[in-house]
Amino acid sequence: MKSDKYFALVLFIFSGLIFLQGCDKKEDASQWKVKDPREEVNAHPEPSFKKEGELSFVKKDGKEIKKIEIEIADNAGERQQGLMWRKSMPETNGMLFVFDKEEPQSFWMKNTIIPLDIMYVNEKKEIVKIYKNTTPYSEKPLPSEKNSIYVIETVAGFSDRFGVKEGDKVDFNSAAK
Protein backbone atom coordinates (compact mmCIF):
# COMPACT_ATOMS: atom_id res chain seq x y z
CA MET A 1 0.00 0.00 0.00
CA LYS A 2 2.88 2.33 0.89
CA SER A 3 4.50 1.71 -2.53
CA ASP A 4 1.19 2.62 -4.30
CA LYS A 5 1.17 5.99 -2.52
CA TYR A 6 4.86 6.51 -3.37
CA PHE A 7 4.19 5.63 -7.07
CA ALA A 8 1.16 7.99 -7.21
CA LEU A 9 3.22 10.81 -5.70
CA VAL A 10 6.06 10.31 -8.20
CA LEU A 11 3.54 10.18 -11.08
CA PHE A 12 1.87 13.36 -9.82
CA ILE A 13 5.17 15.24 -9.55
CA PHE A 14 6.33 14.00 -12.98
CA SER A 15 3.03 15.05 -14.60
CA GLY A 16 3.29 18.46 -12.96
CA LEU A 17 6.81 18.97 -14.28
CA ILE A 18 5.73 18.07 -17.83
CA PHE A 19 2.78 20.45 -17.55
CA LEU A 20 4.98 23.29 -16.30
CA GLN A 21 7.55 22.67 -19.03
CA GLY A 22 4.80 22.94 -21.65
CA CYS A 23 3.63 26.23 -20.13
CA ASP A 24 7.15 27.61 -20.30
CA LYS A 25 7.33 27.35 -24.09
CA LYS A 26 6.49 30.45 -26.03
CA GLU A 27 4.19 29.64 -28.90
CA ASP A 28 5.05 30.99 -32.33
CA ALA A 29 2.08 33.31 -32.88
CA SER A 30 2.93 33.81 -36.57
CA GLN A 31 1.53 30.40 -37.44
CA TRP A 32 -1.89 31.47 -36.16
CA LYS A 33 -2.18 34.79 -37.95
CA VAL A 34 -4.85 35.16 -40.60
CA LYS A 35 -3.30 36.49 -43.78
CA ASP A 36 -5.01 39.47 -45.32
CA PRO A 37 -5.49 38.70 -49.05
CA ARG A 38 -4.50 42.28 -49.87
CA GLU A 39 -0.96 41.53 -48.67
CA GLU A 40 -0.49 39.00 -51.49
CA VAL A 41 -2.23 41.21 -54.03
CA ASN A 42 -0.10 44.21 -53.17
CA ALA A 43 3.04 42.08 -53.50
CA HIS A 44 2.27 41.49 -57.21
CA PRO A 45 3.00 44.15 -59.80
CA GLU A 46 -0.13 45.40 -61.52
CA PRO A 47 -0.41 43.96 -65.04
CA SER A 48 -0.70 46.60 -67.73
CA PHE A 49 -3.65 46.68 -70.11
CA LYS A 50 -2.93 45.32 -73.60
CA LYS A 51 -5.50 46.33 -76.20
CA GLU A 52 -6.27 43.22 -78.27
CA GLY A 53 -9.58 44.25 -79.78
CA GLU A 54 -12.82 46.16 -79.40
CA LEU A 55 -16.20 45.04 -78.13
CA SER A 56 -19.58 46.70 -78.62
CA PHE A 57 -22.66 46.18 -76.47
CA VAL A 58 -25.72 46.19 -78.71
CA LYS A 59 -29.46 46.45 -77.95
CA LYS A 60 -31.82 43.84 -79.40
CA ASP A 61 -32.81 46.33 -82.12
CA GLY A 62 -29.16 46.56 -83.26
CA LYS A 63 -28.43 49.99 -81.78
CA GLU A 64 -24.95 50.23 -80.24
CA ILE A 65 -24.98 50.95 -76.50
CA LYS A 66 -21.26 51.36 -75.78
CA LYS A 67 -17.93 50.32 -77.29
CA ILE A 68 -14.91 49.37 -75.16
CA GLU A 69 -11.35 48.27 -75.76
CA ILE A 70 -10.70 44.70 -74.67
CA GLU A 71 -7.92 42.46 -73.58
CA ILE A 72 -8.59 38.85 -74.62
CA ALA A 73 -8.07 35.81 -72.40
CA ASP A 74 -8.32 32.84 -74.75
CA ASN A 75 -6.07 30.22 -73.15
CA ALA A 76 -6.10 28.52 -69.75
CA GLY A 77 -3.33 30.66 -68.24
CA GLU A 78 -4.85 33.96 -69.34
CA ARG A 79 -8.32 32.89 -68.21
CA GLN A 80 -6.98 31.86 -64.81
CA GLN A 81 -5.16 35.21 -64.40
CA GLY A 82 -8.08 37.33 -65.61
CA LEU A 83 -8.13 40.73 -63.95
CA MET A 84 -6.41 39.58 -60.77
CA TRP A 85 -3.87 42.02 -59.34
CA ARG A 86 -5.40 44.99 -61.23
CA LYS A 87 -5.75 47.99 -58.98
CA SER A 88 -7.84 50.05 -61.39
CA MET A 89 -9.41 49.96 -64.83
CA PRO A 90 -11.14 52.70 -66.82
CA GLU A 91 -14.72 52.04 -67.89
CA THR A 92 -13.56 52.16 -71.51
CA ASN A 93 -11.61 48.92 -70.97
CA GLY A 94 -12.64 45.35 -70.26
CA MET A 95 -11.61 41.75 -70.60
CA LEU A 96 -13.17 39.17 -72.91
CA PHE A 97 -12.73 35.53 -71.91
CA VAL A 98 -13.07 33.05 -74.76
CA PHE A 99 -13.70 29.37 -73.98
CA ASP A 100 -13.35 26.36 -76.26
CA LYS A 101 -16.99 25.32 -76.06
CA GLU A 102 -20.32 26.58 -74.86
CA GLU A 103 -21.15 25.18 -71.43
CA PRO A 104 -21.92 26.45 -67.93
CA GLN A 105 -19.12 28.70 -66.66
CA SER A 106 -18.35 30.00 -63.18
CA PHE A 107 -16.08 32.82 -62.02
CA TRP A 108 -14.99 34.17 -58.65
CA MET A 109 -13.20 37.28 -57.41
CA LYS A 110 -10.20 35.75 -55.63
CA ASN A 111 -7.25 38.17 -55.68
CA THR A 112 -9.30 40.70 -57.64
CA ILE A 113 -9.02 44.13 -56.08
CA ILE A 114 -11.61 46.09 -58.03
CA PRO A 115 -15.33 45.30 -58.06
CA LEU A 116 -16.53 44.17 -61.48
CA ASP A 117 -19.61 43.53 -63.57
CA ILE A 118 -19.35 39.99 -64.97
CA MET A 119 -21.42 39.13 -68.05
CA TYR A 120 -21.87 35.63 -69.45
CA VAL A 121 -22.48 35.41 -73.21
CA ASN A 122 -23.68 32.46 -75.33
CA GLU A 123 -22.64 31.40 -78.86
CA LYS A 124 -25.26 33.75 -80.34
CA LYS A 125 -23.36 36.58 -78.59
CA GLU A 126 -26.36 37.21 -76.35
CA ILE A 127 -25.80 38.18 -72.71
CA VAL A 128 -27.41 35.41 -70.64
CA LYS A 129 -26.38 36.45 -67.10
CA ILE A 130 -24.98 39.59 -65.45
CA TYR A 131 -23.44 39.84 -61.98
CA LYS A 132 -23.24 43.49 -60.97
CA ASN A 133 -20.82 45.05 -58.50
CA THR A 134 -19.07 41.82 -57.50
CA THR A 135 -17.24 41.69 -54.18
CA PRO A 136 -13.43 42.00 -54.33
CA TYR A 137 -11.44 39.03 -52.95
CA SER A 138 -14.57 36.85 -52.71
CA GLU A 139 -14.24 33.14 -53.40
CA LYS A 140 -18.01 32.78 -53.78
CA PRO A 141 -18.80 31.13 -57.14
CA LEU A 142 -20.69 33.25 -59.66
CA PRO A 143 -22.20 30.66 -62.05
CA SER A 144 -23.51 31.46 -65.51
CA GLU A 145 -26.73 29.48 -64.85
CA LYS A 146 -26.92 28.94 -68.64
CA ASN A 147 -24.43 27.79 -71.25
CA SER A 148 -21.90 30.42 -72.26
CA ILE A 149 -18.76 30.52 -74.34
CA TYR A 150 -17.71 34.13 -73.62
CA VAL A 151 -17.42 36.11 -70.41
CA ILE A 152 -16.93 39.87 -70.25
CA GLU A 153 -15.58 41.73 -67.24
CA THR A 154 -15.98 45.49 -66.91
CA VAL A 155 -15.67 47.86 -63.98
CA ALA A 156 -18.53 47.64 -61.48
CA GLY A 157 -21.52 49.77 -62.37
CA PHE A 158 -20.85 49.60 -66.11
CA SER A 159 -24.02 47.67 -66.97
CA ASP A 160 -26.21 50.04 -64.93
CA ARG A 161 -24.48 53.20 -66.22
CA PHE A 162 -24.98 52.24 -69.86
CA GLY A 163 -28.20 50.23 -69.56
CA VAL A 164 -26.68 46.87 -70.56
CA LYS A 165 -29.15 44.09 -69.76
CA GLU A 166 -29.49 40.34 -70.08
CA GLY A 167 -30.77 39.67 -73.60
CA ASP A 168 -28.62 42.41 -75.15
CA LYS A 169 -25.90 41.30 -77.54
CA VAL A 170 -22.20 41.90 -78.04
CA ASP A 171 -20.05 42.18 -81.12
CA PHE A 172 -16.28 42.12 -81.03
CA ASN A 173 -13.18 42.02 -83.17
CA SER A 174 -9.69 41.11 -82.20
CA ALA A 175 -6.33 42.24 -83.40
CA ALA A 176 -3.84 39.48 -84.07
CA LYS A 177 -2.06 38.55 -80.82
Protein Blocks (a to p, Z undefined) as FASTA:
>chain_A
ZZmmmmmmmmmmmmmmmmmmmmmpccdfklmpccdfklmmmmpccdddddfbdcddddfk
opafbdcdddddfbfklmmnmmghiabdcfkbccddddfbdcdddddfehiabdcddddd
dfkopafbdcehiaehiabdcdekiacfbdcdddehklmmnopaehiacddddddZZ
